[in-house]
Amino acid sequence: MPYTVTVRDHLMVAHSFTGEVFGPAQRLHGATFVVDATFGADELDADGLVVDIGRATAALAEITGALTYRNLDDEPEFAGTNTTTEVLCRVIADRLAARAAAGELGRPTGLTSVSVTLHESHIAWAGYSRPL
């Protein structure tokens, strides 16, 4: 994929984890993430774009907005799931992929991938990439 476009937002959640490996994070705690969503394409569309940046930014904001200021432990869709940074990357990527497939990003075909990176801090982040 020679072409990429990245848009950015942020996400603030509360959650806890199950399992000794998580130490004190087993208790309820807050997390604030910077979220980068990168869209890939092998070729530009007829307008010279990978994706419409405005539509991609709006889609990401709607997805992060639906998760922000929530205790993810209370959300039925996450029941029994440790909402780790990696898991949240996949959830956001899958939601963006669904919007891309529906043509909501200004390009109905030709996108090849979406990658999501959640930055927990300036020294730690995780990511998830998937084909489209």
Order of alpha helices (4+ residues) and beta strands (2+ residues): beta-beta-alpha-beta-alpha-beta-beta
